[in-house]
Amino acid sequence: MLCCTSLQADEQTVFDDAYAAYQKRDIKTLSVAADALLASNSILAPYAEYWRLLLNLEATDSTTVQTFLGRYPDTPFADKLRAEWLKILGKHEKWELMLAEYPKLNNEDATIACFVALARYSQEQDNALEDAKPLWFTPADQPSSCDALFSTMRQQKVLTIDDAWVRLRLAFQANQVQVAKTTARYLAAYPDLKRLKLFDRVADKTQENPQKMLEKKSISLKTRLGRELNLYALERLARSKPDVAVELWEKIASNFNKEEKNYFWGRMALQAARNHLPDALDWYKKVEGTPLDNEQYAWKARAALRSGNWDVLLTTINAMPQIMQNDSTWRYWQARALKANNDISAANVIFTPLSKEQNYYGLLAENELGQYVSAPVSSYRANDTDIAAIEKLPGVQRAIALSQHNLRAESRKEWQWATRNLDDTRLIAAAELAMRQDWIDLAINTADKTQTRHDFALRYPTPYRDKMQIYAKENQLDEAWIYGLIRQESRFVNYARSGVGASGLMQIMPATAKWIAKRIGVPECHCDMMQHTDTNIQFGTHYLRHVLDVSDNQAVMATAAYNAGPGRAKRWAGTAAMEAAVYIESIPFGETRDYVKKVMANAQFYTQRLGLPKQGLKQRLGTINAVDADTLDSTIDPDI
């Protein structure tokens, strides 16, 4: 038992006891440990205090909470505590105190946002309910605190029936059936509400169910809700069978009004574009001026890219909301479209500033200006004085101490919080300190934040070089490409494990590891083997060689295959050869699309870091060969 007046063991043991007590919700033991850490002025004493408050927050008076928050204002745990406290204040309708404390919160969530809207309304603040409407217009399943808000908004006629229809469609588009059901309760005048089980049948994961329901006309077309359910079923079907969905639509189209028809074609065009169908642009024309959402604009642009229609691409980008036009993706393709139309000067006005950005599109823009990426020499290297100053920051000290207790998540939150507002010089110093702690991932993430002054050795480190060279040579792979892939997969954290079970530097799935083991003659394969650096690189590079072989030796397609599976990557190619940048831009999976861009940009920077021969990113990406859609190789290994 810990003594309440003095430490009977070293601080590390006391802190470990505090954490164990917190996990067990043992407030008595935790309080003893917290008092001991405070008495010894431990750098981690605030955590024990924070845990003690968190466990007893409901019963803690406001003065105690405010005193703690005032003592540790610039910490991530203070923000977390404030968030939990605000939820309690909202639950008990302590509106004045809540509104006074809310502006100090950094990381808001929907629960708090709904309570704040109710607080503002109770205090008769102008536009309190109107300002809260974005909380309604989302397909996300909102927390229970929003129920009272939405009920109030409905009673005050701030939420209308039309608003309910909008959210119903958003829920259907996101396949959020429960949200759709909840939203449908706002449409109580509609008899179809008695048949909510239809929602589940339409949302069935097998595409056959919506098709059968449409063919049998199981859903009424006499009410708006029935028509919306039919539209939902058609879109569910269109995700894999757009042509079939259109055929079935033609049999029932006369039952829909003009707005519903336009909505249908907008959704069909989106799914056709995602499926790389040649009809996509023609179907977009049928929308007849109905505004598109951001996803529809993006896929219309991608359909134009796939078809080589630069005029439609330019028109589509110009019609996008300004926030989309400002994104580097559409700035680059807007400039490409201008260049294709021989408006070189206008194109270069976009390419020139874009080429200064240290990312995928910046590298491509540099190519378009006739330049290759210059060797990314370190423009600034942190000195010992800079690093010592960073090391003295309380948040950094807590991050280091927490790491020593294997509290990685808390350690990284402290680090991210402590470095969030640093300028370039101090960010580089912090990244260097992280590298000295062997926190390669944090070193990369921190160095990546710099705007004008960079240290590329920290952004693109080359650990495990001896092993990398061995397996790169053994598998005849580009070493820069391997490094670029690992940087994206795990940031060189060998204990990294994804939510689906992929592990190690190259994030290898258990089934893939077993498959590789058989190929290379490893008699037994255990999941923990993937945590060993040498084994992980050996297995990962072997699989990378395999996906390169089944991807026509095309690194872009192989990169997509490594993330999403060889079968999918092959199917995303066209029946005519295409520029690899167009292939990447039109990958249907957003995660894979972003992944391939980052891996290939990483490889470009690593080429310079490793002193390999120069080439522009556009040349590195190359061309994706045509694929005969009728003879796709069915022998490609499953997407393991």
C-alpha positions in Angstrom: 0.0 0.0 0.0 1.3 3.5 -0.9 1.9 5.9 2.0 0.0 9.1 1.5 2.9 11.3 2.8 6.0 10.0 1.1 7.0 7.7 -1.7 7.9 4.2 -0.7 9.0 3.3 -4.2 10.5 5.2 -7.1 8.3 7.5 -9.2 8.0 5.0 -12.1 6.4 2.4 -9.8 4.1 4.9 -8.2 3.0 6.1 -11.6 2.4 2.6 -12.9 0.3 2.0 -9.7 -1.7 5.1 -10.5 -2.4 4.0 -14.0 -3.4 0.5 -12.9 -5.7 2.0 -10.4 -7.3 4.2 -13.0 -7.9 1.3 -15.3 -9.6 -0.6 -12.4 -11.5 2.5 -11.4 -10.0 2.3 -8.0 -10.3 5.9 -6.9 -8.9 5.3 -3.4 -5.6 3.8 -4.6 -5.4 6.3 -7.4 -5.8 9.2 -5.0 -2.9 8.0 -2.8 -0.7 7.6 -5.8 -1.7 11.0 -7.2 -0.9 12.7 -3.9 2.5 11.0 -3.8 3.4 12.1 -7.3 2.3 15.6 -6.6 4.4 15.7 -3.5 7.4 14.6 -5.5 6.7 17.2 -8.2 6.7 14.4 -10.8 6.4 15.5 -14.4 3.6 13.0 -14.8 1.7 14.0 -11.6 -0.9 15.9 -13.7 -1.9 12.7 -15.3 -2.7 11.0 -12.0 -4.6 14.1 -11.0 -6.5 14.1 -14.3 -7.4 10.4 -14.0 -8.7 11.0 -10.5 -10.9 13.9 -11.6 -12.1 11.9 -14.7 -13.3 9.0 -12.6 -15.2 11.2 -10.2 -16.2 14.1 -12.6 -19.9 13.8 -12.1 -19.6 14.4 -8.4 -16.8 17.0 -8.6 -17.7 20.7 -8.0 -17.1 23.2 -10.7 -14.5 25.1 -8.7 -12.3 22.1 -8.5 -12.6 21.4 -12.2 -11.9 25.0 -13.1 -8.9 25.1 -10.8 -7.4 22.0 -12.4 -8.0 23.4 -15.9 -6.4 26.7 -14.9 -3.3 25.0 -13.5 -2.8 22.9 -16.7 -4.3 25.0 -19.5 -2.0 24.0 -22.4 -2.3 20.2 -22.3 -4.3 17.6 -24.3 -5.7 16.0 -21.1 -7.1 19.4 -20.0 -9.0 19.6 -23.3 -10.3 16.1 -22.9 -11.4 16.8 -19.3 -13.1 20.1 -20.4 -14.9 18.1 -23.1 -16.2 15.5 -20.6 -17.1 18.3 -18.1 -19.1 20.2 -20.8 -21.1 17.0 -21.5 -22.0 16.8 -17.8 -22.9 20.5 -17.7 -25.1 19.9 -20.8 -26.7 16.8 -19.3 -27.7 18.9 -16.2 -28.7 22.0 -18.3 -26.2 24.2 -16.6 -26.3 26.5 -19.6 -24.6 29.6 -18.4 -21.5 27.8 -17.1 -21.4 25.7 -20.2 -21.4 28.8 -22.6 -18.7 30.4 -20.5 -16.4 27.4 -20.6 -17.2 26.3 -24.2 -15.0 28.9 -26.1 -11.9 27.4 -24.4 -12.5 24.0 -25.9 -10.2 23.0 -28.8 -11.6 19.7 -30.0 -15.4 19.7 -30.3 -17.7 16.8 -30.9 -21.3 16.5 -31.9 -22.5 15.8 -28.4 -21.1 19.1 -27.1 -22.2 21.0 -30.3 -25.8 19.9 -29.7 -25.7 20.8 -26.0 -24.3 24.2 -26.9 -27.0 24.9 -29.5 -29.6 24.1 -26.8 -27.7 26.3 -24.3 -27.7 29.2 -26.8 -31.4 28.7 -27.5 -32.2 28.7 -23.7 -30.3 32.0 -23.4 -32.4 33.4 -26.3 -29.3 34.0 -28.4 -30.0 35.0 -32.0 -30.1 32.3 -34.7 -29.2 29.6 -32.1 -31.3 26.9 -33.8 -30.6 28.1 -37.4 -26.9 27.9 -36.7 -27.3 24.3 -35.6 -28.8 23.1 -38.8 -25.5 21.6 -40.1 -25.7 19.1 -37.3 -28.9 17.8 -39.0 -27.6 17.7 -42.5 -25.3 14.8 -42.1 -25.7 11.0 -42.6 -23.9 10.4 -39.3 -25.8 8.8 -36.5 -25.8 11.7 -34.1 -25.6 11.3 -30.3 -28.6 11.3 -28.0 -27.9 14.9 -26.9 -29.0 15.9 -30.4 -32.4 14.3 -30.1 -33.7 17.1 -27.8 -32.1 19.7 -30.1 -33.8 18.3 -33.2 -37.1 18.0 -31.4 -36.8 21.7 -30.4 -35.9 22.6 -34.0 -38.9 20.8 -35.3 -41.3 22.4 -32.8 -40.0 25.8 -33.6 -40.3 25.0 -37.4 -36.6 25.5 -37.9 -36.6 21.9 -39.3 -39.0 21.4 -42.1 -40.3 18.4 -44.0 -38.0 19.3 -46.8 -35.1 19.2 -44.5 -36.1 15.7 -43.5 -36.2 14.6 -47.1 -32.7 16.0 -47.6 -31.3 14.1 -44.6 -33.1 10.9 -45.7 -31.3 11.0 -49.1 -28.0 11.7 -47.4 -28.5 8.7 -45.2 -29.4 6.5 -48.1 -26.4 7.7 -50.1 -24.1 6.7 -47.1 -26.0 3.5 -46.6 -26.8 4.5 -43.1 -30.1 2.7 -42.7 -30.7 3.4 -39.0 -30.2 7.1 -39.6 -32.7 6.8 -42.5 -35.2 5.1 -40.2 -34.8 7.7 -37.5 -35.2 10.5 -40.1 -38.3 8.9 -41.5 -40.0 9.4 -38.2 -40.2 13.1 -39.1 -42.4 12.1 -42.0 -45.2 10.5 -39.9 -47.9 11.5 -42.4 -46.6 8.9 -44.8 -48.2 5.4 -44.6 -45.0 3.7 -45.8 -43.5 4.3 -42.3 -45.2 1.1 -41.2 -43.0 -0.8 -43.6 -39.6 0.3 -42.2 -38.4 -3.3 -42.6 -38.1 -2.5 -46.3 -35.2 -0.2 -45.4 -33.2 -3.2 -44.2 -34.2 -5.4 -47.2 -33.0 -2.7 -49.6 -29.8 -2.3 -47.6 -29.0 -6.0 -47.7 -25.3 -6.4 -48.4 -26.0 -8.8 -51.3 -26.8 -6.8 -54.4 -29.4 -9.4 -55.4 -31.9 -8.3 -52.9 -32.5 -4.7 -54.1 -32.6 -6.1 -57.7 -35.3 -8.7 -56.8 -37.3 -6.1 -55.0 -37.2 -3.8 -58.0 -38.1 -6.6 -60.4 -41.0 -7.7 -58.2 -42.1 -4.0 -57.6 -42.1 -4.8 -53.8 -42.0 -1.1 -52.9 -44.9 1.2 -53.5 -44.5 4.1 -56.0 -47.6 6.0 -54.9 -45.9 7.9 -52.0 -42.8 10.0 -51.9 -41.2 7.7 -49.3 -41.9 4.7 -51.5 -40.2 6.5 -54.5 -37.2 7.4 -52.3 -36.9 3.8 -51.3 -37.0 2.8 -55.0 -34.3 5.3 -55.7 -32.2 3.9 -52.9 -32.7 0.4 -54.2 -31.6 1.5 -57.7 -28.5 3.2 -56.3 -27.6 0.1 -54.2 -27.9 -2.0 -57.4 -26.0 0.6 -59.5 -22.9 0.3 -57.3 -22.1 -3.0 -59.1 -24.6 -3.1 -61.9 -25.3 0.4 -63.3 -26.6 -0.9 -66.6 -29.2 -3.2 -64.9 -30.3 -0.4 -62.6 -31.0 1.8 -65.7 -32.9 -1.0 -67.4 -35.1 -1.4 -64.3 -35.5 2.4 -64.0 -36.9 2.7 -67.5 -39.8 0.5 -66.5 -40.9 2.8 -63.6 -39.6 6.2 -64.6 -43.0 7.5 -65.4 -43.9 7.4 -61.8 -41.3 10.0 -60.8 -41.4 13.8 -61.1 -38.7 15.8 -62.8 -36.7 16.5 -59.7 -36.6 12.9 -58.8 -35.6 11.9 -62.3 -32.7 14.4 -62.2 -31.7 13.1 -58.8 -31.7 9.5 -60.2 -29.5 10.4 -63.1 -27.1 12.2 -60.9 -26.7 9.1 -58.7 -26.4 6.8 -61.7 -23.8 9.0 -63.3 -21.8 9.0 -60.1 -21.9 5.2 -59.9 -21.1 4.8 -63.7 -18.1 7.1 -63.3 -16.9 5.0 -60.3 -17.3 1.9 -62.3 -15.5 3.5 -65.3 -18.4 3.1 -67.6 -18.3 5.0 -70.9 -21.9 6.1 -70.4 -21.0 8.2 -67.3 -20.7 11.6 -69.1 -23.9 11.0 -71.1 -25.8 10.2 -67.8 -24.4 13.4 -66.2 -26.0 15.3 -69.1 -29.4 14.0 -68.0 -29.2 15.8 -64.7 -30.3 18.9 -66.5 -28.8 21.6 -64.4 -29.6 20.1 -60.9 -26.7 21.1 -58.6 -24.2 18.3 -58.0 -22.6 17.5 -54.7 -18.8 17.4 -54.2 -18.5 13.7 -54.9 -20.5 14.0 -58.1 -18.4 16.9 -59.3 -15.2 14.9 -58.5 -16.3 11.8 -60.4 -17.6 13.8 -63.3 -14.1 15.3 -63.6 -12.6 11.8 -63.4 -14.9 10.5 -66.0 -13.8 13.3 -68.3 -10.2 12.4 -67.6 -10.7 8.8 -68.4 -12.4 9.7 -71.7 -9.7 12.3 -72.5 -12.4 15.1 -72.7 -10.4 18.1 -71.6 -13.2 20.6 -72.3 -15.7 18.8 -70.0 -13.0 18.5 -67.4 -12.3 22.2 -67.5 -16.0 23.1 -67.4 -16.6 20.7 -64.5 -13.7 22.0 -62.4 -14.8 25.6 -63.1 -18.3 24.6 -61.8 -17.0 23.1 -58.6 -17.4 25.0 -55.3 -14.4 27.2 -54.7 -13.1 25.1 -51.8 -12.8 22.2 -54.2 -11.2 24.3 -56.9 -8.5 25.4 -54.4 -7.5 21.8 -53.7 -4.2 20.8 -55.3 -5.9 18.0 -57.1 -8.2 20.2 -59.2 -5.7 23.0 -59.6 -3.3 20.5 -61.2 -5.9 19.0 -63.5 -7.3 22.4 -64.4 -3.9 23.5 -65.5 -3.5 20.3 -67.5 -6.8 21.0 -69.2 -5.7 24.5 -70.0 -2.4 23.2 -71.4 -4.2 20.6 -73.5 -6.2 23.5 -75.0 -2.9 25.3 -75.7 -3.6 28.0 -73.1 0.0 27.6 -71.8 0.3 30.9 -70.0 -2.9 30.3 -68.0 -1.7 26.8 -67.2 1.7 28.0 -66.0 0.0 30.6 -63.7 -1.3 27.5 -61.9 1.6 25.2 -62.3 4.2 27.6 -61.0 3.0 28.1 -57.4 1.8 24.5 -57.3 5.3 23.2 -58.2 6.6 24.7 -54.9 4.4 22.4 -52.8 6.2 19.3 -51.5 3.6 16.7 -52.5 2.4 14.5 -55.4 0.8 17.3 -57.4 3.7 19.7 -56.7 6.1 17.1 -58.3 3.8 16.6 -61.3 3.4 20.4 -61.7 7.2 20.7 -61.7 7.3 18.2 -64.6 4.8 20.2 -66.6 7.1 23.2 -66.2 9.9 21.2 -67.8 11.8 20.7 -64.5 12.8 17.6 -62.5 12.6 17.7 -58.8 15.9 19.1 -57.6 17.9 17.2 -55.0 16.1 18.0 -51.7 19.1 19.1 -49.8 18.4 20.0 -46.2 17.8 23.8 -46.1 18.1 23.7 -42.4 19.5 21.4 -39.8 18.6 21.8 -36.2 21.5 22.7 -33.8 21.9 21.5 -30.2 20.6 24.8 -28.8 17.3 24.4 -30.8 16.9 20.8 -29.7 17.6 21.6 -26.1 15.0 24.3 -26.1 12.4 21.8 -27.5 13.4 19.2 -24.9 12.6 21.6 -22.1 9.0 22.0 -23.2 6.8 20.4 -20.5 4.6 18.7 -23.1 7.7 17.1 -24.7 9.0 16.0 -21.3 5.7 14.4 -20.5 5.7 12.7 -24.0 9.1 11.2 -23.3 8.1 10.1 -19.8 4.8 8.5 -21.0 6.7 6.6 -23.6 8.9 5.1 -21.0 5.8 3.7 -19.4 4.6 2.3 -22.7 1.7 4.6 -22.9 2.2 5.3 -26.6 -1.2 6.8 -27.4 -0.9 9.3 -24.5 2.7 10.0 -25.4 1.9 10.8 -29.0 -1.0 13.1 -28.0 1.3 15.0 -25.8 3.8 15.3 -28.6 1.3 16.4 -31.1 -0.2 19.0 -28.7 3.2 20.4 -27.7 4.4 20.8 -31.3 1.1 22.0 -32.9 2.0 25.7 -33.1 5.7 25.6 -33.7 7.4 27.5 -36.5 9.5 25.7 -39.1 12.8 26.0 -37.2 11.4 24.6 -34.0 9.5 21.9 -35.9 12.7 20.7 -37.4 14.4 20.7 -34.0 11.4 18.7 -32.6 11.7 16.2 -35.4 15.4 15.8 -34.8 14.7 15.2 -31.1 12.0 12.6 -32.0 14.5 10.9 -34.3 17.0 10.7 -31.4 14.3 9.1 -29.4 13.9 6.5 -32.2 10.4 7.8 -32.8 10.7 7.7 -36.6 7.0 8.1 -37.2 6.8 11.2 -35.1 10.0 12.6 -36.7 8.4 12.2 -40.1 5.0 13.6 -39.1 6.6 16.6 -37.4 9.1 17.4 -40.2 6.2 17.1 -42.7 4.5 20.1 -41.2 7.1 22.7 -42.2 6.1 25.2 -44.8 9.1 27.0 -46.2 12.2 25.6 -44.4 12.7 21.8 -44.6 14.9 18.9 -43.6 14.3 16.1 -46.0 16.6 13.7 -44.1 14.0 13.8 -41.4 11.0 13.7 -43.7 12.4 10.8 -45.6 14.6 8.7 -43.3 16.3 5.5 -44.5 16.4 3.1 -41.5 17.3 -0.6 -42.0 19.3 0.3 -45.1 21.4 -2.9 -44.9 18.3 -5.2 -44.9 16.5 -3.0 -47.5 19.4 -3.3 -50.0 19.6 -7.1 -49.6 16.0 -7.7 -50.3 15.6 -5.0 -53.0 18.5 -6.7 -54.9 17.1 -10.2 -54.3 13.7 -9.2 -55.7 15.0 -6.8 -58.3 13.0 -3.9 -56.9 13.5 -0.2 -56.8 14.8 0.6 -53.3 13.2 4.1 -53.4 9.9 2.5 -54.1 10.1 0.1 -51.2 11.1 3.0 -48.9 8.2 5.1 -50.2 5.8 2.3 -49.6 7.0 1.5 -46.0 6.9 5.2 -45.2 3.2 5.3 -46.1 2.3 1.9 -44.6 3.8 2.2 -41.1 6.1 5.2 -40.9 8.8 2.6 -40.0 7.1 1.5 -36.8 7.8 -2.3 -36.6 5.1 -2.9 -34.0 2.4 -1.2 -36.1 -0.8 -3.1 -36.5 -3.9 -2.0 -38.4 -7.5 -2.5 -37.4 -7.8 -5.4 -39.8 -4.7 -7.2 -38.6 -2.0 -6.1 -41.0 1.3 -5.8 -39.1 4.9 -4.7 -39.2 6.8 -2.3 -41.4 5.1 -3.4 -44.6 1.7 -4.1 -43.0 1.3 -7.7 -44.0 -2.0 -9.4 -43.4 -1.9 -12.8 -41.7 -3.3 -14.7 -44.7 -0.9 -13.0 -47.0 2.0 -13.9 -44.6 1.0 -17.6 -44.7 0.7 -17.5 -48.5 4.2 -15.9 -48.8 5.7 -18.4 -46.3 4.6 -21.3 -48.5 6.1 -19.7 -51.6 9.5 -19.0 -50.0 9.7 -22.3 -48.1 9.2 -21.0 -44.5 7.8 -24.1 -42.7 5.8 -22.2 -40.0 4.4 -18.7 -40.1 3.2 -17.1 -36.9 1.6 -13.6 -36.7 4.3 -12.3 -34.3 7.0 -13.1 -37.0 5.7 -10.0 -38.9 6.9 -7.8 -36.0 10.5 -8.8 -36.8 12.1 -6.2 -39.1 14.1 -8.6 -41.2 11.2 -11.1 -41.7 8.7 -8.4 -42.5 10.9 -6.8 -45.1 11.7 -10.2 -46.6 8.0 -11.2 -46.8 6.9 -7.7 -47.9 9.4 -7.3 -50.7 8.6 -10.8 -52.0 4.9 -9.9 -52.2 5.8 -6.6 -53.8 7.7 -8.5 -56.5 4.7 -10.7 -57.0 2.2 -7.9 -57.4 4.6 -6.2 -59.8 4.8 -9.3 -61.9 1.0 -9.6 -62.2 0.7 -5.9 -62.9 2.6 -5.9 -66.2 5.7 -4.6 -64.3 3.9 -1.3 -63.8 4.8 0.1 -60.4 1.6 2.3 -60.1 -0.7 -0.7 -60.7 1.4 -2.8 -58.3 1.2 -0.1 -55.6 -2.6 -0.1 -56.0 -2.5 -3.9 -55.9 -0.4 -3.9 -52.7 -3.1 -1.9 -51.0 -6.4 -3.2 -52.6 -5.4 -6.5 -54.2 -4.1 -7.5 -57.6 -7.6 -8.3 -59.0 -9.0 -4.9 -58.3 -6.0 -3.0 -59.5 -6.1 -4.9 -62.8 -9.8 -4.2 -63.3 -9.3 -0.5 -62.8 -7.2 -0.3 -66.0 -8.9 0.6 -69.3 -9.3 -1.1 -72.6 -7.0 1.5 -74.0 -3.6 2.5 -72.6 -3.8 5.6 -70.3 -1.5 7.9 -68.5 -0.8 6.4 -65.1 -1.7 9.7 -63.4 -5.2 9.4 -64.9 -5.4 5.7 -63.7 -4.5 6.9 -60.2 -7.0 9.7 -60.2 -9.8 7.4 -61.1 -9.2 4.6 -58.6 -12.7 4.1 -57.0 -11.4 3.6 -53.5 -10.5 6.9 -51.9 -8.1 5.3 -49.5 -6.2 3.5 -52.2 -6.2 6.5 -54.5 -4.6 8.6 -51.8 -2.2 5.8 -50.9 -0.9 5.4 -54.4 -0.3 9.1 -54.8 1.7 9.3 -51.5 3.7 6.1 -52.2 4.8 7.3 -55.6 5.6 10.8 -54.4 7.6 9.3 -51.5 9.5 7.1 -54.0 10.4 10.2 -56.0 11.8 12.0 -52.9 13.6 8.8 -51.9 15.3 8.6 -55.3 17.0 11.8 -54.5 17.8 10.8 -50.9 19.4 7.6 -52.0 21.3 9.3 -54.9 19.6 7.2 -57.6 19.3 8.5 -61.2 16.9 11.4 -61.6 13.6 11.2 -63.4 10.4 13.3 -63.2 7.4 11.9 -61.3 5.4 11.8 -64.5 8.0 9.6 -66.1 8.2 7.4 -63.0 4.4 6.9 -63.2 4.5 6.0 -66.8 1.6 4.5 -68.8 -0.9 1.8 -67.8 -1.2 -0.8 -70.5 -4.6 -1.6 -72.0 -6.5 -4.6 -70.6 -8.9 -6.7 -72.5 -12.0 -6.7 -70.3 -13.1 -10.1 -71.6 -9.9 -11.8 -70.8 -9.0 -10.5 -67.4 -6.7 -13.1 -65.9 -8.9 -15.1 -63.6 -5.8 -16.8 -62.3 -4.6 -13.7 -60.5 -4.1 -14.6 -56.8 -7.0 -13.5 -54.6 -6.9 -10.1 -53.1 -5.2 -11.3 -49.9 
